[in-house]
Amino acid sequence: MVEITMRMEERKRTMTKKLKFVALV
């Protein structure tokens, strides 16, 4: 269960990073 939540957090972080990068560009 914890591993799943951790993966979800990682995905959220990567998604936010991509969104920020796109916003900058």
C-alpha positions, -999 to 999 in steps of 0.1 A, spaced: 0 0 0 28 25 10 47 17 -22 16 26 -43 13 60 -26 50 66 -30 47 59 -68 17 82 -70 37 110 -53 65 105 -77 42 107 -107 26 139 -93 61 154 -89 71 145 -124 38 159 -138 42 192 -119 78 194 -131 68 189 -167 39 214 -164 64 240 -150 88 233 -178 61 238 -204 49 270 -187 85 283 -188 88 274 -225 
